[in-house]
């Protein structure tokens, strides 16, 4: 679960949002993981057929409070079957929406937003100061390792550090295996105090990278929480379209790149749009925010009748692709999880991106990182990662034509 928390940090979730382990036990051995938008009865059957140990979903199977689980209903039977088969269910909801390289970044990339900003700021990342004492011979190796792991980002600059030479002392006792000096005597070593800044979401990765290349048996380092505010995070994204177009053209592009049968629009189809906002899931709450930030159009799902009237009054066009637009959660986060597993196995990893461009989002459906549902990736202890094939939108579009 720690790997899942790295790609969707729990602190990014909205208050009272039920995320994390929803079903099962923490000590469950995991060999096969499946990602899906939600644990529908069809997805559960697929998980059981494929021998899945952990099902990772975006929508909580019990999102609405319930007093009963009825096994004479399809939803209740599905939960019972998961419990009987000891299949764990893990939920990544608004923390996946607000994550760096998260679902809203996938939306922004598929629509073609340039340098998107957060639409609804819900918090700022916590920051830490890391100071580690390194022998001069290994200073560059440690600096490079922690920078590549995500330490030292200030704005558009990475690997930012401050380095102070000095003398470290230690007395190696019986049972020690010192890199320098001898057991039973005081050793003085030429060392460098390497200081840098680390966002909370990269802290574990940075410490692991540091310990992996530091030569000392016992690494001396200090970690301080900072009052400085880190980068903002939150829901939705807003930015300029790469190419201005009409509302009708953008609606067609959204349908194509999200793999939708159709979309609903609010506004004049021939209206030109240049600045767009996206909001994954049910985005009616984002209508006044998008209008206030100067968006011409909001791309989201589940917009109601009165919400559409509010958008009209604010002069904001809307493209509603339905809630199932979030289906891209599964292939995107499966791809990110595979990458983390490969990294944990010992693969090379460069510095994480701060550009907001999601890995595998691409500019059109099918571009970017390919995540086939039958693809399995070797990882520590042969963990296989797959994407559900039974995930389907409950809605179908049946229309005659687009009336002006």
NUKOL-673756 format. One record per residue (C-alpha): residue number from 0; chain; residue in one letter; x, y negated, z negated. Coordinates in Angstrom, 1 decimal, decimal comma. Layout:
! residues N
resi/chain/resn/px/py/pz
NUM/A/A/X/Y/Z $
...
END
This chain:
! residues 404
resi/chain/resn/px/py/pz
0/A/X/0,0/0,0/0,0 $
1/A/X/3,0/-2,3/-0,5 $
2/A/X/3,6/-2,2/3,3 $
3/A/X/0,0/-3,1/3,9 $
4/A/X/0,3/-6,0/1,5 $
5/A/X/3,3/-7,3/3,5 $
6/A/X/1,2/-7,7/6,6 $
7/A/X/-1,9/-9,1/4,8 $
8/A/X/-0,9/-10,5/1,4 $
9/A/X/-3,7/-10,1/-1,2 $
10/A/X/-3,2/-13,7/-2,4 $
11/A/X/-4,4/-14,9/1,0 $
12/A/X/-7,9/-13,5/0,4 $
13/A/X/-10,8/-15,7/-0,5 $
14/A/X/-11,8/-15,6/-4,2 $
15/A/X/-14,1/-12,7/-5,0 $
16/A/X/-13,5/-11,0/-1,6 $
17/A/X/-13,3/-7,3/-2,3 $
18/A/X/-10,0/-6,2/-0,7 $
19/A/X/-7,5/-3,5/-1,4 $
20/A/X/-8,2/0,2/-2,2 $
21/A/X/-11,9/0,6/-2,0 $
22/A/X/-12,1/4,4/-2,1 $
23/A/X/-9,7/7,1/-3,3 $
24/A/X/-6,6/7,1/-5,4 $
25/A/X/-3,3/5,3/-5,4 $
26/A/X/-1,2/8,4/-5,7 $
27/A/X/-2,7/10,0/-2,6 $
28/A/X/0,1/11,3/-0,3 $
29/A/X/-0,3/9,8/3,1 $
30/A/X/0,8/11,3/6,4 $
31/A/X/-1,8/10,1/8,9 $
32/A/X/-3,3/6,5/8,9 $
33/A/X/-6,1/5,2/11,0 $
34/A/X/-7,1/1,6/11,6 $
35/A/X/-10,7/0,6/12,4 $
36/A/X/-12,9/-2,5/12,1 $
37/A/X/-15,2/-0,7/9,7 $
38/A/X/-16,0/2,8/8,3 $
39/A/X/-19,2/3,5/10,3 $
40/A/X/-20,5/7,1/10,2 $
41/A/X/-19,0/7,7/13,7 $
42/A/X/-15,6/6,4/12,6 $
43/A/X/-15,7/8,5/9,4 $
44/A/X/-16,4/11,6/11,5 $
45/A/X/-13,4/10,7/13,8 $
46/A/X/-11,2/10,3/10,7 $
47/A/X/-12,1/13,7/9,4 $
48/A/X/-11,7/15,4/12,8 $
49/A/X/-8,2/13,8/13,1 $
50/A/X/-7,1/14,8/9,6 $
51/A/X/-6,7/11,2/8,4 $
52/A/X/-5,4/10,6/4,9 $
53/A/X/-5,9/6,8/4,8 $
54/A/X/-8,5/4,7/6,7 $
55/A/X/-7,6/1,0/6,9 $
56/A/X/-10,6/-1,2/7,7 $
57/A/X/-11,4/-4,9/8,0 $
58/A/X/-15,0/-4,7/6,6 $
59/A/X/-15,6/-3,2/3,2 $
60/A/X/-17,8/-0,1/3,3 $
61/A/X/-19,7/-1,5/0,3 $
62/A/X/-19,5/-5,2/1,0 $
63/A/X/-23,0/-5,9/-0,2 $
64/A/X/-23,5/-4,8/-3,9 $
65/A/X/-25,4/-1,6/-4,2 $
66/A/X/-26,9/0,5/-7,0 $
67/A/X/-27,2/3,7/-5,1 $
68/A/X/-25,3/5,9/-2,6 $
69/A/X/-27,9/8,0/-0,9 $
70/A/X/-26,6/11,1/0,9 $
71/A/X/-29,9/11,5/2,7 $
72/A/X/-28,8/8,4/4,7 $
73/A/X/-26,0/8,2/7,3 $
74/A/X/-24,0/5,5/5,4 $
75/A/X/-24,2/7,4/2,1 $
76/A/X/-23,3/10,7/3,7 $
77/A/X/-20,3/9,1/5,3 $
78/A/X/-19,0/7,8/1,9 $
79/A/X/-19,6/11,2/0,3 $
80/A/X/-17,7/13,0/3,1 $
81/A/X/-14,7/10,7/2,6 $
82/A/X/-14,7/11,4/-1,1 $
83/A/X/-15,0/15,1/-0,6 $
84/A/X/-12,2/15,1/1,9 $
85/A/X/-10,0/12,9/-0,3 $
86/A/X/-9,7/10,3/2,4 $
87/A/X/-8,7/6,9/1,0 $
88/A/X/-10,2/3,6/2,3 $
89/A/X/-8,2/0,4/2,2 $
90/A/X/-9,7/-3,0/3,0 $
91/A/X/-7,9/-6,0/4,6 $
92/A/X/-10,6/-8,7/5,0 $
93/A/X/-10,0/-12,4/4,6 $
94/A/X/-6,4/-11,8/3,7 $
95/A/X/-6,0/-10,3/7,3 $
96/A/X/-7,9/-13,4/8,7 $
97/A/X/-5,6/-15,8/6,8 $
98/A/X/-2,3/-13,9/7,2 $
99/A/X/0,6/-15,1/9,3 $
100/A/X/0,3/-13,2/12,6 $
101/A/X/-3,2/-12,4/11,4 $
102/A/X/-6,6/-12,0/13,1 $
103/A/X/-7,1/-15,8/13,7 $
104/A/X/-3,7/-15,9/15,4 $
105/A/X/-4,8/-13,1/17,6 $
106/A/X/-7,9/-15,1/18,6 $
107/A/X/-5,8/-18,2/19,2 $
108/A/X/-3,3/-16,3/21,4 $
109/A/X/-6,1/-14,6/23,5 $
110/A/X/-7,9/-17,9/24,1 $
111/A/X/-4,6/-19,6/25,0 $
112/A/X/-4,2/-22,3/22,3 $
113/A/X/-0,9/-24,2/22,2 $
114/A/X/0,8/-24,7/18,8 $
115/A/X/-2,4/-24,0/16,9 $
116/A/X/-2,9/-25,4/13,4 $
117/A/X/-4,9/-23,9/10,5 $
118/A/X/-8,5/-25,0/10,8 $
119/A/X/-9,6/-24,4/7,2 $
120/A/X/-6,7/-24,6/4,7 $
121/A/X/-7,4/-22,3/1,7 $
122/A/X/-4,0/-22,4/0,0 $
123/A/X/-0,3/-22,8/0,4 $
124/A/X/2,4/-20,1/0,2 $
125/A/X/4,3/-19,9/-3,1 $
126/A/X/8,1/-20,4/-2,9 $
127/A/X/11,0/-19,1/-4,8 $
128/A/X/14,7/-20,1/-5,1 $
129/A/X/17,1/-17,2/-4,8 $
130/A/X/20,7/-17,5/-6,0 $
131/A/X/22,9/-14,5/-5,5 $
132/A/X/26,6/-14,1/-6,3 $
133/A/X/28,6/-12,5/-3,5 $
134/A/X/32,3/-11,7/-3,1 $
135/A/X/33,7/-13,8/-0,3 $
136/A/X/34,4/-10,7/1,8 $
137/A/X/30,7/-10,0/2,1 $
138/A/X/29,3/-13,5/2,1 $
139/A/X/28,4/-13,7/5,8 $
140/A/X/26,8/-10,3/5,8 $
141/A/X/24,5/-11,1/2,9 $
142/A/X/23,7/-14,5/4,3 $
143/A/X/22,7/-13,0/7,7 $
144/A/X/20,7/-10,2/6,1 $
145/A/X/18,5/-12,4/3,9 $
146/A/X/18,0/-14,9/6,7 $
147/A/X/17,0/-12,2/9,1 $
148/A/X/14,5/-10,9/6,4 $
149/A/X/12,8/-14,3/6,2 $
150/A/X/14,7/-16,3/3,6 $
151/A/X/15,9/-19,9/4,3 $
152/A/X/13,0/-21,2/6,5 $
153/A/X/12,6/-25,0/6,2 $
154/A/X/10,3/-26,3/9,0 $
155/A/X/11,7/-25,1/12,3 $
156/A/X/15,1/-24,2/10,8 $
157/A/X/16,0/-20,7/9,6 $
158/A/X/18,9/-19,3/7,6 $
159/A/X/19,1/-22,5/5,5 $
160/A/X/21,4/-21,9/2,5 $
161/A/X/23,7/-23,8/0,1 $
162/A/X/27,0/-22,1/-0,9 $
163/A/X/29,3/-22,8/-3,8 $
164/A/X/32,6/-21,0/-4,4 $
165/A/X/33,5/-20,0/-7,9 $
166/A/X/34,9/-17,2/-10,1 $
167/A/X/32,9/-14,3/-11,4 $
168/A/X/33,9/-12,1/-14,3 $
169/A/X/32,9/-8,6/-15,4 $
170/A/X/34,2/-5,8/-17,5 $
171/A/X/33,5/-2,4/-16,0 $
172/A/X/32,5/0,2/-18,7 $
173/A/X/32,7/4,0/-18,6 $
174/A/X/30,4/5,4/-16,0 $
175/A/X/30,6/2,4/-13,8 $
176/A/X/31,8/2,5/-10,2 $
177/A/X/33,1/-1,0/-9,6 $
178/A/X/33,7/-2,4/-6,0 $
179/A/X/36,4/-4,6/-7,5 $
180/A/X/38,7/-4,2/-10,5 $
181/A/X/39,2/-1,2/-12,8 $
182/A/X/37,3/0,4/-15,6 $
183/A/X/38,3/-0,9/-19,0 $
184/A/X/39,6/-4,3/-18,0 $
185/A/X/38,3/-7,8/-17,4 $
186/A/X/38,1/-8,5/-13,7 $
187/A/X/38,0/-12,0/-12,1 $
188/A/X/36,6/-12,1/-8,6 $
189/A/X/36,4/-14,9/-6,0 $
190/A/X/32,7/-15,2/-5,4 $
191/A/X/30,2/-17,5/-3,7 $
192/A/X/26,9/-18,6/-5,1 $
193/A/X/24,5/-18,3/-2,2 $
194/A/X/21,2/-20,2/-2,7 $
195/A/X/18,2/-20,2/-0,4 $
196/A/X/14,4/-20,6/-0,4 $
197/A/X/12,1/-17,6/0,0 $
198/A/X/8,3/-17,5/0,6 $
199/A/X/6,4/-15,2/-1,7 $
200/A/X/5,3/-13,0/1,2 $
201/A/X/8,9/-12,2/2,2 $
202/A/X/10,3/-11,8/-1,3 $
203/A/X/10,4/-8,0/-1,4 $
204/A/X/11,8/-7,8/2,1 $
205/A/X/14,5/-10,3/1,3 $
206/A/X/15,6/-8,6/-1,9 $
207/A/X/15,7/-5,3/-0,2 $
208/A/X/17,8/-6,7/2,6 $
209/A/X/20,1/-8,4/0,1 $
210/A/X/20,6/-5,2/-2,0 $
211/A/X/21,2/-3,1/1,1 $
212/A/X/24,3/-5,1/2,2 $
213/A/X/25,7/-6,4/-1,1 $
214/A/X/28,7/-4,3/-2,1 $
215/A/X/28,3/-4,5/-5,9 $
216/A/X/26,8/-1,6/-7,9 $
217/A/X/25,0/-4,1/-10,0 $
218/A/X/24,0/-7,2/-8,1 $
219/A/X/23,8/-10,5/-10,1 $
220/A/X/21,1/-12,8/-8,8 $
221/A/X/18,6/-15,4/-10,1 $
222/A/X/15,1/-15,9/-8,9 $
223/A/X/13,2/-19,1/-9,8 $
224/A/X/9,5/-20,0/-9,0 $
225/A/X/9,4/-23,4/-7,4 $
226/A/X/6,9/-26,2/-7,7 $
227/A/X/7,4/-27,1/-4,1 $
228/A/X/4,4/-26,4/-1,8 $
229/A/X/5,0/-24,0/1,0 $
230/A/X/3,3/-23,9/4,4 $
231/A/X/-0,5/-24,1/4,4 $
232/A/X/-2,5/-21,0/5,3 $
233/A/X/-6,2/-20,3/5,8 $
234/A/X/-9,0/-19,4/8,2 $
235/A/X/-9,5/-20,4/11,8 $
236/A/X/-7,1/-22,1/14,2 $
237/A/X/-7,3/-25,2/16,3 $
238/A/X/-5,3/-26,5/19,2 $
239/A/X/-5,2/-27,6/22,8 $
240/A/X/-6,0/-25,1/25,6 $
241/A/X/-3,1/-24,4/27,9 $
242/A/X/-5,3/-25,3/30,8 $
243/A/X/-8,4/-27,6/30,5 $
244/A/X/-11,5/-26,0/32,0 $
245/A/X/-15,3/-26,1/31,9 $
246/A/X/-17,3/-24,5/29,0 $
247/A/X/-18,6/-21,9/31,5 $
248/A/X/-15,0/-21,0/32,6 $
249/A/X/-13,8/-20,7/29,0 $
250/A/X/-16,8/-18,5/28,1 $
251/A/X/-15,9/-16,2/31,0 $
252/A/X/-12,3/-16,1/29,9 $
253/A/X/-13,3/-15,3/26,3 $
254/A/X/-15,5/-12,4/27,5 $
255/A/X/-12,6/-11,1/29,7 $
256/A/X/-9,8/-11,4/27,2 $
257/A/X/-11,8/-10,0/24,2 $
258/A/X/-13,4/-7,2/26,3 $
259/A/X/-17,0/-8,3/25,7 $
260/A/X/-20,1/-7,6/27,8 $
261/A/X/-21,1/-11,2/27,4 $
262/A/X/-21,2/-14,2/25,2 $
263/A/X/-23,7/-16,9/24,1 $
264/A/X/-22,9/-20,6/24,5 $
265/A/X/-24,2/-23,8/23,0 $
266/A/X/-23,7/-26,8/25,3 $
267/A/X/-23,6/-27,8/28,9 $
268/A/X/-21,8/-25,1/30,9 $
269/A/X/-20,1/-27,7/33,1 $
270/A/X/-18,8/-29,7/30,1 $
271/A/X/-15,0/-30,0/30,3 $
272/A/X/-13,1/-28,7/27,2 $
273/A/X/-9,5/-29,3/26,3 $
274/A/X/-9,3/-28,8/22,5 $
275/A/X/-10,7/-25,6/21,0 $
276/A/X/-11,1/-24,0/17,6 $
277/A/X/-11,3/-20,3/16,8 $
278/A/X/-12,7/-18,7/13,7 $
279/A/X/-12,8/-14,9/13,3 $
280/A/X/-16,0/-13,3/12,0 $
281/A/X/-19,0/-15,3/11,1 $
282/A/X/-17,9/-18,8/11,8 $
283/A/X/-21,0/-21,0/11,4 $
284/A/X/-19,4/-22,6/8,3 $
285/A/X/-16,6/-23,8/10,6 $
286/A/X/-18,9/-25,9/12,8 $
287/A/X/-18,5/-29,2/10,8 $
288/A/X/-14,8/-28,6/10,3 $
289/A/X/-14,2/-28,0/14,0 $
290/A/X/-16,2/-31,1/14,9 $
291/A/X/-14,3/-33,2/12,4 $
292/A/X/-11,0/-32,1/13,7 $
293/A/X/-11,9/-33,2/17,2 $
294/A/X/-12,5/-29,8/18,8 $
295/A/X/-14,6/-29,7/22,0 $
296/A/X/-15,6/-26,1/21,4 $
297/A/X/-15,7/-23,5/18,6 $
298/A/X/-15,2/-19,8/19,5 $
299/A/X/-16,6/-17,5/16,8 $
300/A/X/-19,4/-15,0/16,1 $
301/A/X/-22,7/-14,7/14,3 $
302/A/X/-23,9/-18,3/14,9 $
303/A/X/-27,6/-18,7/13,9 $
304/A/X/-30,3/-20,9/15,5 $
305/A/X/-30,0/-23,7/13,0 $
306/A/X/-26,2/-23,5/13,2 $
307/A/X/-26,5/-24,1/16,9 $
308/A/X/-28,7/-27,1/16,4 $
309/A/X/-26,1/-28,5/14,0 $
310/A/X/-23,4/-28,0/16,6 $
311/A/X/-25,5/-29,8/19,2 $
312/A/X/-26,0/-32,7/16,8 $
313/A/X/-22,3/-33,0/16,2 $
314/A/X/-21,5/-32,8/19,9 $
315/A/X/-19,6/-29,5/19,5 $
316/A/X/-19,9/-26,7/22,1 $
317/A/X/-20,0/-23,1/20,8 $
318/A/X/-19,0/-19,8/22,3 $
319/A/X/-20,4/-16,9/20,3 $
320/A/X/-19,0/-13,5/21,2 $
321/A/X/-20,5/-11,7/18,2 $
322/A/X/-19,0/-10,3/15,1 $
323/A/X/-17,5/-7,4/16,9 $
324/A/X/-14,9/-9,7/18,5 $
325/A/X/-13,0/-8,7/15,4 $
326/A/X/-12,4/-5,3/16,9 $
327/A/X/-8,9/-6,5/17,8 $
328/A/X/-8,1/-6,1/14,0 $
329/A/X/-7,4/-2,4/14,5 $
330/A/X/-4,9/-2,3/17,3 $
331/A/X/-3,1/-5,5/16,2 $
332/A/X/-2,6/-4,4/12,6 $
333/A/X/-1,8/-0,9/13,6 $
334/A/X/1,0/-2,2/15,7 $
335/A/X/2,3/-4,4/12,9 $
336/A/X/2,1/-1,4/10,5 $
337/A/X/4,0/0,8/12,9 $
338/A/X/6,7/-1,9/13,1 $
339/A/X/7,1/-2,0/9,3 $
340/A/X/7,3/1,8/9,1 $
341/A/X/10,0/1,7/11,8 $
342/A/X/11,8/-1,0/9,9 $
343/A/X/11,6/1,0/6,6 $
344/A/X/13,0/4,0/8,5 $
345/A/X/16,1/1,9/9,3 $
346/A/X/15,4/0,2/12,6 $
347/A/X/16,8/-3,2/13,4 $
348/A/X/14,7/-6,2/12,5 $
349/A/X/15,3/-9,8/13,5 $
350/A/X/14,1/-12,9/11,7 $
351/A/X/10,3/-13,1/11,5 $
352/A/X/8,6/-15,6/13,7 $
353/A/X/7,2/-18,8/12,2 $
354/A/X/5,6/-19,9/15,5 $
355/A/X/2,2/-18,3/14,8 $
356/A/X/2,3/-16,2/18,0 $
357/A/X/1,0/-12,8/17,0 $
358/A/X/2,9/-9,7/18,0 $
359/A/X/0,8/-7,9/20,5 $
360/A/X/-1,9/-10,5/20,9 $
361/A/X/-0,9/-11,4/24,5 $
362/A/X/-2,6/-14,0/26,7 $
363/A/X/-5,2/-11,6/28,1 $
364/A/X/-6,7/-8,3/27,1 $
365/A/X/-4,2/-5,5/27,4 $
366/A/X/-1,1/-7,7/27,3 $
367/A/X/1,5/-7,8/24,5 $
368/A/X/2,2/-4,8/22,3 $
369/A/X/0,4/-1,7/23,6 $
370/A/X/-1,4/0,2/21,0 $
371/A/X/-3,0/3,3/22,4 $
372/A/X/-5,4/5,2/20,2 $
373/A/X/-3,5/8,4/20,8 $
374/A/X/-0,1/6,9/20,1 $
375/A/X/1,7/8,2/17,0 $
376/A/X/5,0/6,8/15,8 $
377/A/X/7,6/8,6/13,8 $
378/A/X/8,2/6,9/10,5 $
379/A/X/9,4/7,7/7,0 $
380/A/X/8,2/11,3/6,2 $
381/A/X/6,5/11,5/9,6 $
382/A/X/3,7/9,0/9,0 $
383/A/X/1,4/8,8/12,1 $
384/A/X/-0,6/5,7/12,8 $
385/A/X/-3,6/5,7/15,1 $
386/A/X/-6,5/3,4/16,1 $
387/A/X/-10,1/4,6/15,9 $
388/A/X/-11,8/5,3/19,2 $
389/A/X/-15,4/5,6/17,8 $
390/A/X/-15,6/1,9/16,8 $
391/A/X/-18,5/0,4/18,8 $
392/A/X/-20,4/-2,9/18,9 $
393/A/X/-24,0/-2,2/17,7 $
394/A/X/-25,2/-5,0/20,1 $
395/A/X/-25,7/-4,7/23,9 $
396/A/X/-26,3/-7,6/26,3 $
397/A/X/-29,3/-7,4/28,6 $
398/A/X/-29,7/-10,8/30,5 $
399/A/X/-30,9/-11,9/33,9 $
400/A/X/-29,0/-15,1/34,5 $
401/A/X/-27,5/-18,1/32,8 $
402/A/X/-30,2/-20,8/33,0 $
403/A/X/-28,9/-24,5/33,0 $
END
